[in-house]
Structures are given as structure tokens and as C-alpha cells.
Amino acid sequence: MLEELGQFFQPPSVQSNTTNASQSNRLDAEQQNLLNYVLYSPTSIDQLVNKTGFSVKNIASHLLILELQGYIIATNGGNYTRIK
């Protein structure tokens, strides 16, 4: 799995200290749009579907990328929480 998604993942020890603006530049428009709807409290995929109009498959794909890049974490009950 990491071979396929390795381009989106950098281990924490390798990541440089960059500003949120430069980190946001690594996201495509759909990922950034989705990230704007993920709250700093648990947010469900159903909430994201309702707010964005994206398909569940599309959202799940983008959530995985956002999680691997350290923007969000998966929480209990299939929810996601923004961490930066």
C-alpha cells in the first residue's frame, strides 16, 4: 500500500517545518475543498457527502490522502478530525 501511496506520505522525521500555506499547496483543489469541511471535531463521511456533493468513493480516497499527509486523523465510529 505504501508503494502505491508513497508519493503522498512522508514520515514525520523527514517532514520539514513549513507553513500551513505551503502545505496546502500540496493538495489538489478537491482535497483542499474537502479539508475545509473536515472539522476539528469528529466529522462523518455522511456529513462530508452532504456538504460537498462528492461521492463516498471520492471522499474516502481523498480522506486517505489527507490522513497520510497528516492533515486529519481517523477517530472512533468512522469519523475524521482535522489536526492542522
Backbone atoms as SQL, in Angstrom:
CREATE TABLE atoms (id INTEGER PRIMARY KEY, chain TEXT, resi INTEGER, resn TEXT, atom TEXT, x REAL, y REAL, z REAL);
INSERT INTO atoms VALUES
  (1, 'A', 1, 'MET', 'N', 0.829, -1.175, 0.000),
  (2, 'A', 1, 'MET', 'CA', 0.000, 0.000, 0.000),
  (3, 'A', 1, 'MET', 'C', 0.884, 1.253, 0.000),
  (4, 'A', 2, 'LEU', 'N', 1.954, 1.235, 0.782),
  (5, 'A', 2, 'LEU', 'CA', 2.819, 2.410, 0.825),
  (6, 'A', 2, 'LEU', 'C', 3.525, 2.644, -0.503),
  (7, 'A', 3, 'GLU', 'N', 3.785, 1.574, -1.249),
  (8, 'A', 3, 'GLU', 'CA', 4.383, 1.755, -2.573),
  (9, 'A', 3, 'GLU', 'C', 3.450, 2.552, -3.468),
  (10, 'A', 4, 'GLU', 'N', 2.155, 2.248, -3.402),
  (11, 'A', 4, 'GLU', 'CA', 1.179, 2.939, -4.234),
  (12, 'A', 4, 'GLU', 'C', 0.942, 4.374, -3.768),
  (13, 'A', 5, 'LEU', 'N', 0.936, 4.571, -2.453),
  (14, 'A', 5, 'LEU', 'CA', 0.601, 5.875, -1.901),
  (15, 'A', 5, 'LEU', 'C', 1.819, 6.612, -1.356),
  (16, 'A', 6, 'GLY', 'N', 2.995, 6.054, -1.580),
  (17, 'A', 6, 'GLY', 'CA', 4.215, 6.641, -1.051),
  (18, 'A', 6, 'GLY', 'C', 4.441, 8.074, -1.455),
  (19, 'A', 7, 'GLN', 'N', 3.964, 8.462, -2.626),
  (20, 'A', 7, 'GLN', 'CA', 4.149, 9.838, -3.073),
  (21, 'A', 7, 'GLN', 'C', 3.403, 10.842, -2.206),
  (22, 'A', 8, 'PHE', 'N', 2.409, 10.367, -1.447),
  (23, 'A', 8, 'PHE', 'CA', 1.617, 11.254, -0.604),
  (24, 'A', 8, 'PHE', 'C', 2.052, 11.223, 0.852),
  (25, 'A', 9, 'PHE', 'N', 3.012, 10.378, 1.189),
  (26, 'A', 9, 'PHE', 'CA', 3.369, 10.160, 2.584),
  (27, 'A', 9, 'PHE', 'C', 4.831, 10.466, 2.824),
  (28, 'A', 10, 'GLN', 'N', 5.092, 11.248, 3.849),
  (29, 'A', 10, 'GLN', 'CA', 6.445, 11.477, 4.322),
  (30, 'A', 10, 'GLN', 'C', 6.453, 11.159, 5.809),
  (31, 'A', 11, 'PRO', 'N', 7.361, 10.319, 6.267),
  (32, 'A', 11, 'PRO', 'CA', 7.433, 10.045, 7.705),
  (33, 'A', 11, 'PRO', 'C', 7.670, 11.337, 8.479),
  (34, 'A', 12, 'PRO', 'N', 7.146, 11.440, 9.689),
  (35, 'A', 12, 'PRO', 'CA', 7.275, 12.677, 10.457),
  (36, 'A', 12, 'PRO', 'C', 8.713, 13.155, 10.633),
  (37, 'A', 13, 'SER', 'N', 9.667, 12.241, 10.728),
  (38, 'A', 13, 'SER', 'CA', 11.050, 12.642, 10.933),
  (39, 'A', 13, 'SER', 'C', 11.646, 13.303, 9.699),
  (40, 'A', 14, 'VAL', 'N', 11.031, 13.103, 8.531),
  (41, 'A', 14, 'VAL', 'CA', 11.541, 13.661, 7.288),
  (42, 'A', 14, 'VAL', 'C', 10.877, 14.986, 6.952),
  (43, 'A', 15, 'GLN', 'N', 9.676, 15.204, 7.474),
  (44, 'A', 15, 'GLN', 'CA', 8.944, 16.417, 7.138),
  (45, 'A', 15, 'GLN', 'C', 9.676, 17.630, 7.676),
  (46, 'A', 16, 'SER', 'N', 9.713, 18.660, 6.864),
  (47, 'A', 16, 'SER', 'CA', 10.327, 19.908, 7.295),
  (48, 'A', 16, 'SER', 'C', 9.285, 20.783, 7.959),
  (49, 'A', 17, 'ASN', 'N', 9.731, 21.763, 8.699),
  (50, 'A', 17, 'ASN', 'CA', 8.817, 22.712, 9.318),
  (51, 'A', 17, 'ASN', 'C', 8.435, 23.744, 8.278),
  (52, 'A', 18, 'THR', 'N', 7.253, 23.600, 7.727),
  (53, 'A', 18, 'THR', 'CA', 6.774, 24.534, 6.717),
  (54, 'A', 18, 'THR', 'C', 5.493, 25.164, 7.208),
  (55, 'A', 19, 'THR', 'N', 5.112, 26.235, 6.600),
  (56, 'A', 19, 'THR', 'CA', 3.883, 26.915, 6.985),
  (57, 'A', 19, 'THR', 'C', 2.685, 26.155, 6.452),
  (58, 'A', 20, 'ASN', 'N', 1.528, 26.421, 7.031),
  (59, 'A', 20, 'ASN', 'CA', 0.301, 25.788, 6.554),
  (60, 'A', 20, 'ASN', 'C', 0.032, 26.147, 5.108),
  (61, 'A', 21, 'ALA', 'N', 0.404, 27.340, 4.688),
  (62, 'A', 21, 'ALA', 'CA', 0.167, 27.753, 3.308),
  (63, 'A', 21, 'ALA', 'C', 0.948, 26.887, 2.341),
  (64, 'A', 22, 'SER', 'N', 2.191, 26.599, 2.639),
  (65, 'A', 22, 'SER', 'CA', 2.967, 25.772, 1.717),
  (66, 'A', 22, 'SER', 'C', 2.490, 24.333, 1.757),
  (67, 'A', 23, 'GLN', 'N', 2.027, 23.856, 2.922),
  (68, 'A', 23, 'GLN', 'CA', 1.491, 22.501, 2.996),
  (69, 'A', 23, 'GLN', 'C', 0.200, 22.401, 2.201),
  (70, 'A', 24, 'SER', 'N', -0.609, 23.439, 2.218),
  (71, 'A', 24, 'SER', 'CA', -1.859, 23.430, 1.473),
  (72, 'A', 24, 'SER', 'C', -1.610, 23.359, -0.023),
  (73, 'A', 25, 'ASN', 'N', -0.481, 23.859, -0.472),
  (74, 'A', 25, 'ASN', 'CA', -0.165, 23.833, -1.890),
  (75, 'A', 25, 'ASN', 'C', 0.030, 22.418, -2.414),
  (76, 'A', 26, 'ARG', 'N', 0.298, 21.458, -1.542),
  (77, 'A', 26, 'ARG', 'CA', 0.466, 20.080, -1.970),
  (78, 'A', 26, 'ARG', 'C', -0.864, 19.401, -2.264),
  (79, 'A', 27, 'LEU', 'N', -1.955, 20.015, -1.888),
  (80, 'A', 27, 'LEU', 'CA', -3.280, 19.433, -2.093),
  (81, 'A', 27, 'LEU', 'C', -3.866, 19.928, -3.400),
  (82, 'A', 28, 'ASP', 'N', -4.579, 19.028, -4.085),
  (83, 'A', 28, 'ASP', 'CA', -5.285, 19.498, -5.273),
  (84, 'A', 28, 'ASP', 'C', -6.566, 20.217, -4.818),
  (85, 'A', 29, 'ALA', 'N', -7.277, 20.788, -5.745),
  (86, 'A', 29, 'ALA', 'CA', -8.446, 21.610, -5.413),
  (87, 'A', 29, 'ALA', 'C', -9.515, 20.818, -4.664),
  (88, 'A', 30, 'GLU', 'N', -9.786, 19.581, -5.077),
  (89, 'A', 30, 'GLU', 'CA', -10.811, 18.778, -4.399),
  (90, 'A', 30, 'GLU', 'C', -10.378, 18.423, -2.982),
  (91, 'A', 31, 'GLN', 'N', -9.104, 18.081, -2.806),
  (92, 'A', 31, 'GLN', 'CA', -8.612, 17.746, -1.470),
  (93, 'A', 31, 'GLN', 'C', -8.696, 18.957, -0.553),
  (94, 'A', 32, 'GLN', 'N', -8.312, 20.116, -1.036),
  (95, 'A', 32, 'GLN', 'CA', -8.378, 21.331, -0.228),
  (96, 'A', 32, 'GLN', 'C', -9.827, 21.672, 0.110),
  (97, 'A', 33, 'ASN', 'N', -10.719, 21.516, -0.861),
  (98, 'A', 33, 'ASN', 'CA', -12.141, 21.772, -0.632),
  (99, 'A', 33, 'ASN', 'C', -12.678, 20.839, 0.447),
  (100, 'A', 34, 'LEU', 'N', -12.352, 19.555, 0.345),
  (101, 'A', 34, 'LEU', 'CA', -12.804, 18.587, 1.336),
  (102, 'A', 34, 'LEU', 'C', -12.223, 18.920, 2.711),
  (103, 'A', 35, 'LEU', 'N', -10.947, 19.246, 2.763),
  (104, 'A', 35, 'LEU', 'CA', -10.300, 19.584, 4.035),
  (105, 'A', 35, 'LEU', 'C', -11.001, 20.757, 4.714),
  (106, 'A', 36, 'ASN', 'N', -11.492, 21.690, 3.939),
  (107, 'A', 36, 'ASN', 'CA', -12.201, 22.839, 4.510),
  (108, 'A', 36, 'ASN', 'C', -13.469, 22.428, 5.250),
  (109, 'A', 37, 'TYR', 'N', -14.040, 21.274, 4.914),
  (110, 'A', 37, 'TYR', 'CA', -15.265, 20.800, 5.565),
  (111, 'A', 37, 'TYR', 'C', -15.001, 19.832, 6.707),
  (112, 'A', 38, 'VAL', 'N', -13.778, 19.344, 6.841),
  (113, 'A', 38, 'VAL', 'CA', -13.458, 18.455, 7.959),
  (114, 'A', 38, 'VAL', 'C', -13.200, 19.342, 9.174),
  (115, 'A', 39, 'LEU', 'N', -13.975, 19.120, 10.221),
  (116, 'A', 39, 'LEU', 'CA', -13.909, 19.960, 11.410),
  (117, 'A', 39, 'LEU', 'C', -12.799, 19.507, 12.351),
  (118, 'A', 40, 'TYR', 'N', -12.483, 20.336, 13.321),
  (119, 'A', 40, 'TYR', 'CA', -11.535, 19.971, 14.376),
  (120, 'A', 40, 'TYR', 'C', -12.225, 19.133, 15.454),
  (121, 'A', 41, 'SER', 'N', -13.435, 18.723, 15.181),
  (122, 'A', 41, 'SER', 'CA', -14.184, 17.768, 15.993),
  (123, 'A', 41, 'SER', 'C', -14.625, 16.656, 15.034),
  (124, 'A', 42, 'PRO', 'N', -15.011, 15.488, 15.559),
  (125, 'A', 42, 'PRO', 'CA', -15.334, 14.367, 14.672),
  (126, 'A', 42, 'PRO', 'C', -16.361, 14.725, 13.595),
  (127, 'A', 43, 'THR', 'N', -16.009, 14.397, 12.354),
  (128, 'A', 43, 'THR', 'CA', -16.844, 14.667, 11.184),
  (129, 'A', 43, 'THR', 'C', -17.048, 13.358, 10.440),
  (130, 'A', 44, 'SER', 'N', -18.294, 13.016, 10.131),
  (131, 'A', 44, 'SER', 'CA', -18.578, 11.754, 9.454),
  (132, 'A', 44, 'SER', 'C', -18.504, 11.910, 7.934),
  (133, 'A', 45, 'ILE', 'N', -18.323, 10.789, 7.274),
  (134, 'A', 45, 'ILE', 'CA', -18.321, 10.793, 5.809),
  (135, 'A', 45, 'ILE', 'C', -19.675, 11.255, 5.290),
  (136, 'A', 46, 'ASP', 'N', -20.751, 10.873, 5.964),
  (137, 'A', 46, 'ASP', 'CA', -22.091, 11.308, 5.541),
  (138, 'A', 46, 'ASP', 'C', -22.211, 12.829, 5.570),
  (139, 'A', 47, 'GLN', 'N', -21.649, 13.455, 6.603),
  (140, 'A', 47, 'GLN', 'CA', -21.668, 14.917, 6.670),
  (141, 'A', 47, 'GLN', 'C', -20.901, 15.514, 5.486),
  (142, 'A', 48, 'LEU', 'N', -19.762, 14.901, 5.161),
  (143, 'A', 48, 'LEU', 'CA', -18.941, 15.407, 4.063),
  (144, 'A', 48, 'LEU', 'C', -19.638, 15.229, 2.718),
  (145, 'A', 49, 'VAL', 'N', -20.347, 14.113, 2.541),
  (146, 'A', 49, 'VAL', 'CA', -21.113, 13.898, 1.304),
  (147, 'A', 49, 'VAL', 'C', -22.175, 14.985, 1.161),
  (148, 'A', 50, 'ASN', 'N', -22.889, 15.256, 2.255),
  (149, 'A', 50, 'ASN', 'CA', -23.946, 16.274, 2.217),
  (150, 'A', 50, 'ASN', 'C', -23.400, 17.668, 1.940),
  (151, 'A', 51, 'LYS', 'N', -22.260, 17.992, 2.509),
  (152, 'A', 51, 'LYS', 'CA', -21.696, 19.336, 2.359),
  (153, 'A', 51, 'LYS', 'C', -21.006, 19.549, 1.018),
  (154, 'A', 52, 'THR', 'N', -20.341, 18.505, 0.506),
  (155, 'A', 52, 'THR', 'CA', -19.536, 18.677, -0.704),
  (156, 'A', 52, 'THR', 'C', -20.222, 18.215, -1.973),
  (157, 'A', 53, 'GLY', 'N', -21.106, 17.235, -1.871),
  (158, 'A', 53, 'GLY', 'CA', -21.723, 16.660, -3.055),
  (159, 'A', 53, 'GLY', 'C', -20.825, 15.631, -3.741),
  (160, 'A', 54, 'PHE', 'N', -19.641, 15.348, -3.168),
  (161, 'A', 54, 'PHE', 'CA', -18.739, 14.334, -3.723),
  (162, 'A', 54, 'PHE', 'C', -19.312, 12.947, -3.422),
  (163, 'A', 55, 'SER', 'N', -18.902, 11.966, -4.200),
  (164, 'A', 55, 'SER', 'CA', -19.312, 10.585, -3.945),
  (165, 'A', 55, 'SER', 'C', -18.548, 10.036, -2.737),
  (166, 'A', 56, 'VAL', 'N', -19.103, 9.007, -2.117),
  (167, 'A', 56, 'VAL', 'CA', -18.455, 8.370, -0.974),
  (168, 'A', 56, 'VAL', 'C', -17.079, 7.846, -1.388),
  (169, 'A', 57, 'LYS', 'N', -16.997, 7.257, -2.567),
  (170, 'A', 57, 'LYS', 'CA', -15.726, 6.716, -3.064),
  (171, 'A', 57, 'LYS', 'C', -14.686, 7.829, -3.209),
  (172, 'A', 58, 'ASN', 'N', -15.082, 8.947, -3.762),
  (173, 'A', 58, 'ASN', 'CA', -14.186, 10.084, -3.950),
  (174, 'A', 58, 'ASN', 'C', -13.726, 10.634, -2.602),
  (175, 'A', 59, 'ILE', 'N', -14.656, 10.782, -1.680),
  (176, 'A', 59, 'ILE', 'CA', -14.320, 11.297, -0.350),
  (177, 'A', 59, 'ILE', 'C', -13.378, 10.348, 0.369),
  (178, 'A', 60, 'ALA', 'N', -13.663, 9.051, 0.327),
  (179, 'A', 60, 'ALA', 'CA', -12.808, 8.071, 1.003),
  (180, 'A', 60, 'ALA', 'C', -11.383, 8.127, 0.464),
  (181, 'A', 61, 'SER', 'N', -11.246, 8.279, -0.826),
  (182, 'A', 61, 'SER', 'CA', -9.925, 8.371, -1.446),
  (183, 'A', 61, 'SER', 'C', -9.182, 9.614, -0.961),
  (184, 'A', 62, 'HIS', 'N', -9.859, 10.743, -0.970),
  (185, 'A', 62, 'HIS', 'CA', -9.228, 11.988, -0.530),
  (186, 'A', 62, 'HIS', 'C', -8.929, 11.972, 0.964),
  (187, 'A', 63, 'LEU', 'N', -9.806, 11.361, 1.767),
  (188, 'A', 63, 'LEU', 'CA', -9.560, 11.282, 3.201),
  (189, 'A', 63, 'LEU', 'C', -8.304, 10.478, 3.499),
  (190, 'A', 64, 'LEU', 'N', -8.091, 9.402, 2.763),
  (191, 'A', 64, 'LEU', 'CA', -6.887, 8.596, 2.954),
  (192, 'A', 64, 'LEU', 'C', -5.639, 9.429, 2.668),
  (193, 'A', 65, 'ILE', 'N', -5.666, 10.173, 1.592),
  (194, 'A', 65, 'ILE', 'CA', -4.526, 11.028, 1.238),
  (195, 'A', 65, 'ILE', 'C', -4.304, 12.088, 2.317),
  (196, 'A', 66, 'LEU', 'N', -5.387, 12.722, 2.765),
  (197, 'A', 66, 'LEU', 'CA', -5.272, 13.747, 3.803),
  (198, 'A', 66, 'LEU', 'C', -4.742, 13.161, 5.113),
  (199, 'A', 67, 'GLU', 'N', -5.147, 11.925, 5.404),
  (200, 'A', 67, 'GLU', 'CA', -4.659, 11.261, 6.611),
  (201, 'A', 67, 'GLU', 'C', -3.169, 10.936, 6.492),
  (202, 'A', 68, 'LEU', 'N', -2.761, 10.427, 5.353),
  (203, 'A', 68, 'LEU', 'CA', -1.351, 10.097, 5.149),
  (204, 'A', 68, 'LEU', 'C', -0.460, 11.335, 5.164),
  (205, 'A', 69, 'GLN', 'N', -0.998, 12.458, 4.762),
  (206, 'A', 69, 'GLN', 'CA', -0.226, 13.698, 4.765),
  (207, 'A', 69, 'GLN', 'C', -0.274, 14.412, 6.113),
  (208, 'A', 70, 'GLY', 'N', -1.046, 13.874, 7.062),
  (209, 'A', 70, 'GLY', 'CA', -1.057, 14.423, 8.404),
  (210, 'A', 70, 'GLY', 'C', -2.020, 15.570, 8.649),
  (211, 'A', 71, 'TYR', 'N', -2.977, 15.768, 7.765),
  (212, 'A', 71, 'TYR', 'CA', -3.962, 16.838, 7.951),
  (213, 'A', 71, 'TYR', 'C', -5.120, 16.413, 8.846),
  (214, 'A', 72, 'ILE', 'N', -5.458, 15.126, 8.826),
  (215, 'A', 72, 'ILE', 'CA', -6.597, 14.616, 9.582),
  (216, 'A', 72, 'ILE', 'C', -6.214, 13.296, 10.240),
  (217, 'A', 73, 'ILE', 'N', -7.035, 12.860, 11.195),
  (218, 'A', 73, 'ILE', 'CA', -6.886, 11.536, 11.780),
  (219, 'A', 73, 'ILE', 'C', -8.252, 10.857, 11.772),
  (220, 'A', 74, 'ALA', 'N', -8.227, 9.538, 11.668),
  (221, 'A', 74, 'ALA', 'CA', -9.459, 8.753, 11.779),
  (222, 'A', 74, 'ALA', 'C', -9.762, 8.574, 13.257),
  (223, 'A', 75, 'THR', 'N', -11.023, 8.755, 13.630),
  (224, 'A', 75, 'THR', 'CA', -11.436, 8.582, 15.015),
  (225, 'A', 75, 'THR', 'C', -12.496, 7.492, 15.088),
  (226, 'A', 76, 'ASN', 'N', -12.919, 7.179, 16.299),
  (227, 'A', 76, 'ASN', 'CA', -13.917, 6.126, 16.503),
  (228, 'A', 76, 'ASN', 'C', -15.189, 6.385, 15.716),
  (229, 'A', 77, 'GLY', 'N', -15.820, 5.315, 15.297),
  (230, 'A', 77, 'GLY', 'CA', -17.097, 5.416, 14.617),
  (231, 'A', 77, 'GLY', 'C', -17.001, 5.834, 13.165),
  (232, 'A', 78, 'GLY', 'N', -15.824, 5.731, 12.569),
  (233, 'A', 78, 'GLY', 'CA', -15.669, 6.083, 11.161),
  (234, 'A', 78, 'GLY', 'C', -15.655, 7.578, 10.904),
  (235, 'A', 79, 'ASN', 'N', -15.356, 8.357, 11.917),
  (236, 'A', 79, 'ASN', 'CA', -15.281, 9.805, 11.776),
  (237, 'A', 79, 'ASN', 'C', -13.852, 10.248, 11.534),
  (238, 'A', 80, 'TYR', 'N', -13.702, 11.488, 11.104),
  (239, 'A', 80, 'TYR', 'CA', -12.390, 12.076, 10.862),
  (240, 'A', 80, 'TYR', 'C', -12.335, 13.416, 11.545),
  (241, 'A', 81, 'THR', 'N', -11.149, 13.753, 12.070),
  (242, 'A', 81, 'THR', 'CA', -10.938, 15.003, 12.764),
  (243, 'A', 81, 'THR', 'C', -9.730, 15.713, 12.158),
  (244, 'A', 82, 'ARG', 'N', -9.891, 16.969, 11.877),
  (245, 'A', 82, 'ARG', 'CA', -8.787, 17.761, 11.336),
  (246, 'A', 82, 'ARG', 'C', -7.792, 18.067, 12.456),
  (247, 'A', 83, 'ILE', 'N', -6.495, 17.951, 12.148),
  (248, 'A', 83, 'ILE', 'CA', -5.485, 18.245, 13.151),
  (249, 'A', 83, 'ILE', 'C', -4.563, 19.385, 12.739),
  (250, 'A', 84, 'LYS', 'N', -4.630, 19.804, 11.475),
  (251, 'A', 84, 'LYS', 'CA', -3.895, 21.009, 11.056),
  (252, 'A', 84, 'LYS', 'C', -4.532, 21.602, 9.827);
